[in-house]
């Protein structure tokens, strides 16, 4: 059996995909718009020696396999392979290489994972208690301090690395990111003179939006030094330094008194299930009576699956120590901390559209991205973003905004009888 045929054996039936290999073999659909090029026999070693989809991910990141065509389409057509291969399927691959000495030797070799992989709980920089301040800082550094220039190419001018909210199907990414920040601001009922705390503020998009559009004095905190430096320069360039500030700081070290509103956009995924009660209690304590808190986070669809897949691609390559909870669990812990939850919505389709735009941006700047961060890291991002888009579209993951209020001493919420942050439906 040729090497290309080995990979065709594990492909999804009827998927129009072409396979080519370094040995000159071909299989699959000739001249299909998606082509997998197996560049080394060691791709087979990764495939059969790694758990689930991790083997193909390792082979792609390390360059033993290349993918020509749109990565998202490739994942759709090879969804079975990028899911969990069974033991029987792996044995079938082994039988396919039995007659080739070179392939047998490659399979017998246990390769080290690509250098981009973080083997959680084994690397020195992730030593210590999960979600301690030091370990959280190192995990955030691994993901967010890749390169500000790289993020500018992928995220676009908004530098918003969170789910956009599309006001219409044909809205641009920048229009959708503006709409997302404005939706958060309106849900929080921001008014001139208020004080906003934005935890996990990224490159300062929400902080600058609140200051520029609402006259709010906004403080953002992030564990990424590169994010904070970029944001402070952007704030100064925009002439917002009298209202907006971003600090390189753990949210647990915010010492200011009470804020009128708090936004948490894309941070809860990094907190950890065991720390959610303390997290929401801390935010509750930093909020004035009558103040609102908006939590915007990726979730699991439910609580029946594990919150963290330590052996999975995302935890090893993208978000070390990341944990996803079900939306009901998030809501419950907010209630337990004292918040009265007043509104909740799922924006998962919006995140699929956001990721599609980011994938296009990366493809449009592929050569520059490879020169900036290296081909291995660029490949991680290409695979990660396309896979996440696939997951949001199929409801494997969701994005929820949950709005809570810290009631006044007599139980007053300050909310109108009906939500006033969206225009009425006519």
Secondary structure, 3 states (H helix, E strand, C coil): CCHHHHHHHCCCCCCCCEEEECCCCEEECCCCCCEEEECCCHHHHHHHHCCCCHHHHHHHHCCCEEEECCHHHHHHHCCCCCCCCCHHHHHHHHHHCCCCHHHHHHHHCCCCCCCCCCCCCCCHHHCCCCCCHHHHHHHHHHHHCCCHHHHHHHHCCCCCCCCCCCCCCCCCHHHHHHHHHHHHHHHCCCCCCCEEEEECCCCCHHHHHHHHHHCCEEEEEECCHHHHHHHHHHHHHCCCCCCEEEEECCHHHCCCCCEEEEEEECCHHHCCHHHHHHHHHHHHHCEEEEEEEEEEEEEECCCCCCCCCCCCHHHHHCCCCCCCCEHHHHHHHHHHHCCEEEEEEECHHHHHHHHHHHHHHHHHCHHHHHHHHCHHHHHHHHHHHHHHHHHHHCCCEEEEEEEEECCCCCCCCCCCCCCCCCCCCC
